[in-house]
Amino acid sequence: MTDHRRWYDRDPLLQEAMELLCLSPDDSKDMAAEYILKLQDQVAADVIERVYETITKFQDKGNRWYDNDPVMIKAVELLRVAPPHVQRAAAKKLIHVLTRDDLKESNPDQISEEK
């Protein structure tokens, strides 16, 4: 069994999306965060509460590349707790749009259809 350091290392697609996001310019990160935050509609309310607890715990205190940005913490945490099919669909979309810089036109409502 392989140990993974980060939650997204278990899935090569998620890993690629997160690494691409990490390396993206700030304006692309902002658009990506907005896109990911739209996933809230597909994540249960009790999970959303855990997301807010995580934000409070790590904001300005963590070592991760996104810990200094409360919006990005929330976005990444939402992605982390989303169902696997939503994670993979979002990762595919992020990879696609970050490599083409067309996040403005992406529609996260289509994610639920891509199981």
Number of C-alpha atoms within 10 A of each C-alpha: 3 5 7 10 8 8 11 18 14 13 14 12 18 24 16 17 22 18 13 16 22 15 13 16 11 11 9 19 20 18 17 25 20 17 20 22 19 15 20 15 12 15 16 12 11 8 15 18 11 14 21 15 12 14 20 14 12 17 18 14 10 11 10 11 11 20 19 15 15 16 18 22 23 25 24 20 20 24 25 16 17 20 13 14 14 23 22 21 19 25 23 16 21 25 19 15 17 20 14 9 15 14 21 12 9 15 11 19 12 12 18 14 10 11 9
